[in-house]
Amino acid sequence: MSASPERDEAAEQPKKITFRFCRECSNMLYPRDDDAEQRLMFACRTCQYSEPATSSCIFRNDLSTTVGDTAGITQDVSQDPTLPRTVKPCPSCNENDAVFFQSQQRTAETTMKNYYVCCSCGHVWQ
């Protein structure tokens, strides 16, 4: 008999690493090794409180390898004086003032794309 789908999904998800805090003085607990017991502990640097770690993982660096084409566009990009301006109607509000820039994604599969940002409503289009 197989496990339920919910249990399989939970097993695939990595455990979340959270900050731990001292129960006595509320300061942050830091990882340290207990040489006598040969185990990982979390200890307070202010008082003498310590507790055993529930997991051997103390740090995880997850890198996202996918970036959207328009990553980094902020609300104020239309106010940037270094970006070129054009008279192009916005599909959202029909205003004719827009700034434009090229896609920052550099892969072999992508072609050069121009993105336009409306100076009135902030709508982004190609």
Backbone as a ProteinNet text record, in pm:
[ID]
protein_1_A
[PRIMARY]
MSASPERDEAAEQPKKITFRFCRECSNMLYPRDDDAEQRLMFACRTCQYSEPATSSCIFRNDLSTTVGDTAGITQDVSQDPTLPRTVKPCPSCNENDAVFFQSQQRTAETTMKNYYVCCSCGHVWQ
[TERTIARY]
83.9	0	88.6	57.2	140.8	93.4	184.4	152.8	60.4	-8.4	-100.9	-22.5	-83.5	-12.8	33.1	-44.7	-4.8	125.4	142.3	263.5	383.1	364.2	473.7	519.8	425.4	461.5	534.9	492	557.7	700.7	722.2	855.9	950.4	897.2	981.2	1019.5	937	964.5	1076.6	1179.9	1286.8	1234.7	1291.9	1251.3	1289.3	1203.2	1230	1326.3	1427.8	1523.9	1478.3	1461.1	1412.2	1512.6	1499.4	1580.3	1527.9	1618.6	1580	1617.3	1534	1555	1559.6	1637.4	1658.1	1526.9	1495.7	1374	1389.9	1513.1	1536.9	1552.9	1627.8	1654	1608.4	1551.6	1495.6	1598.5	1726.9	1828.3	1835.8	1898.9	1908.3	2004.2	1969.5	2055.9	2144.9	2269	2366.1	2410.5	2440.8	2485.2	2624	2642	2774.6	2776.5	2895.2	2906.1	2938.6	2880.2	2906.2	3005.5	3132.6	3237.1	3217.5	3171.6	3155.3	3047.2	2935.9	2824.5	2828.2	2918.1	2928.7	2794.5	2735.2	2609.4	2604.3	2515.1	2497.3	2399.7	2436.2	2353	2326.5	2221	2196.9	2214.4	2303.3	2335.9	2320.5	2283.5	2269.9	2407.3	2439.8	2568.4	2561.3	2441.2	2424.6	2417.8	2331.1	2321.5	2374.4	2358.3	2413.5	2313.9	2200.1	2097.1	2144.2	2114.9	2141.1	2038.9	2016	1922.6	1975.2	1943.6	1991	1922.1	1994.1	1939.1	1847.9	1736.5	1642.6	1684.1	1772	1820.2	1969.1	2039.9	2183.1	2210.3	2107.9	2123.9	2108	2210.2	2202.3	2197.1	2227.6	2224.9	2199.1	2111.5	2086	2081.6	2152.8	2157.3	2088.6	1961.5	1886.6	1899.6	1950.5	1966.4	1858.6	1796.6	1697.5	1768.3	1752.9	1822.9	1736.5	1609.5	1523.5	1494.5	1512.2	1485.9	1391.9	1291.6	1199	1264.7	1209.2	1264.2	1260.8	1158.6	1142.1	1182.8	1271.9	1316.7	1387	1356.5	1421.9	1344.9	1230.9	1150.3	1081.8	1103.4	1040.4	931.3	860.4	750.7	799.3	919.1	970.9	1056	1052.4	1138.2	1101	977.3	937.6	996.7	1041.6	1102	1253.2	1311.2	1456.3	1499	1578.2	1616.4	1717.6	1779.5	1879.6	1817.1	1689.8	1624.7	1569.9	1580.8	1526.9	1373.6	1315.9	1170	1122.9	997.5	937.9	790.8	736.9	594	529.6	480	418.1	295.3	177.5	55.8	55.1	17.8	8.1	-118.9	-109	-228.6	-326.5	-280.7	-366.3	-442.5	-371.7	-435.9	-432.9	-370.4	-361.3	-282	-204.2	-113	2.4	64.9	169.2	311.4	332.4	466.4	513.3	626.1	678.2	830.4	891.1	1035.4	1055.3	1172.3	1197	1339.7	1358.7	1490.1	1492.4	1612.1	1627.2	1622.9	1584.4	1580.5	1719.8	1726.5	1855.1	1888.4	1798.7	1822.4	1914.7	2027.4	2128.3	2145.8	2067.9	2085.8	2087.2	2130.1	2138.5	1999.9	1899.5	1765.6	1686	1724.6	1644.8	1697.5	1604.5	1641.3	1634.1	1685.4	1678.8	1534	1486.6	1349.7	1352.7	1266.6	1249.3	1124.4	1136.6	1024	991.2	862.4	813.9	741.4	759.7	691.4	619.9	490.1	409.7	445.9	467.2	501.5	380.3	260	139.4	91.3	77.8	19.2	119.1	239.8	341.8	324.9	231.1	209	332.5	370.3	487.3	438.2	491.6	456.5	576.1	564.4	672	636.2
-117.7	0	124.3	220.7	339.2	448.5	542.2	655.4	752.1	832.2	928.7	1036.3	1102.8	1206.4	1322.9	1355.3	1465.1	1433.9	1310.5	1270.1	1271.4	1229.1	1230.4	1373.1	1468.2	1607	1666.6	1631.9	1683.5	1629.7	1506.6	1447.8	1514.3	1560.1	1623	1765.8	1834.5	1972	1975	2058.7	2067.6	2135.6	2096.1	2157.3	2303.4	2383.4	2526	2550.2	2631.1	2665.5	2797.1	2796	2915.5	2958.9	3082.6	3132.1	3072.4	3048.1	2994.5	3097.3	3105.9	3206.6	3142.8	3204.1	3155.8	3165.7	3061.4	3060.6	3139.4	3169.6	3242.1	3392.9	3433.8	3577.7	3631.2	3547.4	3584.5	3631.2	3607.7	3637.8	3523.2	3548.5	3446.5	3335.1	3211.2	3096.6	3072.5	3036.6	3013.1	2867.5	2809.2	2669.6	2654.7	2547.3	2511.7	2361.1	2304.7	2159.3	2124.7	2017.9	1964.7	1850.4	1876	1776.7	1651.9	1668.8	1554.9	1460	1513.2	1430.3	1403.5	1473.1	1461	1490	1607.6	1646.2	1797.7	1841	1982	2041.8	2157.4	2226.8	2368.8	2429.1	2572.3	2634.7	2734.4	2793.8	2945.2	2999	3143.1	3200.2	3315.1	3378.6	3469.3	3496.2	3584.3	3506.6	3405.7	3322.7	3182.4	3088.9	2954.7	2856.6	2903.9	2815.1	2751.1	2623.5	2553.6	2442.4	2404.4	2296.1	2219	2089.9	2011.2	2055.5	2046.7	2082.6	1971.8	2010.9	1911.3	1862.5	1937.4	1900.4	1932.4	1862.1	1888.6	2003.2	2052.9	2163.4	2295.4	2380.3	2510	2625.2	2598.8	2702.7	2638.8	2700.8	2652.1	2773.1	2766.5	2875.1	2827.4	2863.8	2826.3	2937	2902	2998.7	2975.6	3080.8	3072.6	3098.1	3007.1	3021	3083.8	3107.4	3169.1	3312.5	3401.6	3542.9	3588.2	3661.5	3712.7	3816.8	3835	3932.7	4073	4104.7	4241.2	4253	4167.2	4173	4305	4366.8	4490.7	4615.8	4600.6	4718.5	4766	4890.1	4947	5044.2	5092.6	5184.7	5314.3	5356.2	5486.3	5480.2	5369.5	5357.2	5462	5503.7	5604.5	5741.8	5763.2	5890.8	5893.5	5782.3	5773.3	5859.9	5964.7	6053.5	5991.2	5878.6	5817	5725	5688.7	5601.2	5682.8	5628.2	5699.6	5701.1	5805.2	5821	5807.9	5766.9	5752.5	5792.1	5822.2	5850.4	5721.9	5643.4	5515.1	5501.4	5472.1	5465.6	5344.4	5369.9	5264.2	5182.1	5048.6	4967.4	4972.6	5020.8	5025.7	5158.3	5271.8	5401.7	5493.4	5450.4	5525.1	5654.9	5675.7	5790.8	5763.5	5868.9	5853.6	5868.5	5885.2	5904.7	5776	5720.7	5595.7	5597.5	5524.2	5499.1	5356.4	5326.4	5189.7	5149.2	5017.2	4958.8	4819.4	4761.7	4626.8	4525.4	4403.9	4293.7	4269.1	4243.1	4217.4	4068.9	3985	3841.5	3804.3	3743.9	3711.7	3560.7	3497.4	3354.7	3334.1	3218	3188.9	3178.6	3141.3	3119.8	3248.7	3354.2	3476.3	3573	3640.3	3744.5	3878.6	3983.5	4114.7	4161.6	4204.5	4253	4392.5	4478.8	4610.5	4608.3	4665.8	4678.1	4825.3	4854	4990.7	5002.5	5115.9	5143.9	5277.4	5275.6	5396.3	5494.2	5619.9	5721.3	5765	5734.9	5775.1	5668.3	5542.5	5439.9	5332.3	5327.6	5229.2	5093.9	5079.7	4952.7	4915	4786	4735.5	4649.6	4674.8	4593.3	4586.2	4496.4	4478.4	4548.4
0	0	0	-87.5	-99.6	-5.8	18.9	106.5	33.4	108	48.8	-26.2	-126.3	-201.9	-115.1	-12	75.2	147.1	190.3	261	166.6	39.2	-58.2	-85.5	-100.8	-125	-6.5	114.6	234.5	246.3	203.8	211.3	111.7	-5	-105.3	-67.5	9.4	48.7	151.7	129.8	229.7	355.5	469.6	595.7	597.5	653.1	663.3	779	753.4	857.7	918.7	1049.7	1117.3	1223.9	1265.6	1376.7	1505.3	1596.9	1728.1	1833.2	1938.4	2041.3	2179.3	2266.8	2402.6	2481.6	2556.8	2638	2766.9	2802.9	2927.7	2907	2804.1	2786.2	2650.9	2566.7	2435.5	2333.1	2355.3	2254.7	2154.7	2041.8	1939	1980.6	1945.3	1971.2	1849.8	1874.9	1769.2	1772.3	1656.6	1654.5	1714.7	1787.1	1838.7	1857.3	1853.9	1870	2014.1	2058.2	2192.2	2173.9	2205.6	2183.6	2269.2	2390.8	2481.2	2431	2383.1	2336.5	2186.3	2114.9	1969.8	1900.7	1933.4	1870.1	1853.8	1768.9	1741	1841.1	1894.7	1992.5	1944.3	1997.4	1980.5	2117.8	2128.1	2257.3	2252.6	2367.7	2383.9	2417.5	2359.3	2387.7	2509.9	2560	2674.4	2805	2807.8	2928.1	2894.9	2982.2	2961.7	2900.6	2850.8	2796.6	2666	2649	2523.2	2507.1	2382.6	2351.5	2232.3	2223.4	2109.9	1980.5	1870	1739.5	1690.7	1629.7	1576.6	1439.2	1371.4	1239.3	1231.4	1146.7	1132.4	1035.3	968.7	874.6	949.4	942.1	1009.5	910	782.9	681.1	546.3	466.5	331.1	239.3	128.3	31.7	-95.1	-113.8	-232.9	-335.8	-452.3	-559.8	-664.2	-705.8	-811.8	-943.5	-1038.7	-1165.2	-1272.9	-1245.1	-1344.2	-1303.9	-1399.4	-1377.3	-1486.9	-1450.9	-1550.8	-1639	-1758.1	-1852.1	-1795.7	-1718.5	-1668.4	-1522.3	-1476.5	-1337.7	-1312.6	-1201.4	-1164.4	-1201.1	-1266.8	-1300.1	-1173.4	-1141	-1022.4	-1064	-967.1	-991.5	-1054	-1019.1	-1062	-1188.7	-1261	-1379	-1484	-1488	-1586.5	-1554.7	-1431	-1391.5	-1411.1	-1458.1	-1476.7	-1595.3	-1572.3	-1683	-1778.2	-1740.5	-1827.6	-1931.5	-1915.7	-2012.3	-2128.9	-2250.3	-2366	-2362.9	-2416	-2420.8	-2564.7	-2579.4	-2711.5	-2706.7	-2823.4	-2835.7	-2885.8	-2792.3	-2824.8	-2736.9	-2793.9	-2712.3	-2618.9	-2494.3	-2393.5	-2419.8	-2422.2	-2443.8	-2325.9	-2211.9	-2094.4	-2082.3	-2097.3	-2075.2	-2197.5	-2308.1	-2434.1	-2425.5	-2320.5	-2315.8	-2410.9	-2464.1	-2566.1	-2513.7	-2385.5	-2330.7	-2263.1	-2309.1	-2252.4	-2255.1	-2163.2	-2166.6	-2214.2	-2269.9	-2314.2	-2282.6	-2274.8	-2247.8	-2305.4	-2317.1	-2370.5	-2258.3	-2293.2	-2197.1	-2140.7	-2010.2	-1945.6	-1939.4	-1988.3	-1985.2	-2100.2	-2068.2	-2168.7	-2177.4	-2264.9	-2291.2	-2441.8	-2483.5	-2626.3	-2689.7	-2610.4	-2664.4	-2679.2	-2609.3	-2612.3	-2717.1	-2780.7	-2875.3	-2803.5	-2867.1	-2806	-2806.1	-2689.9	-2676.5	-2616.9	-2668.2	-2609.6	-2521.4	-2403	-2311.8	-2295.7	-2296.5	-2281.5	-2148.8	-2081.5	-1955.3	-1971.2	-1949.8	-1962.5	-1850.8	-1887.3	-1787.4	-1705.4	-1751.5	-1678.9	-1580.5	-1630	-1543.3	-1499.8	-1559.5	-1521	-1586.6	-1681	-1750.2	-1831.6	-1828.9	-1901.6	-2017.8	-2138.7	-2253.8	-2347.6	-2447.8	-2547.5	-2676
[MASK]
++++++++++++++++++++++++++++++++++++++++++++++++++++++++++++++++++++++++++++++++++++++++++++++++++++++++++++++++++++++++++++++

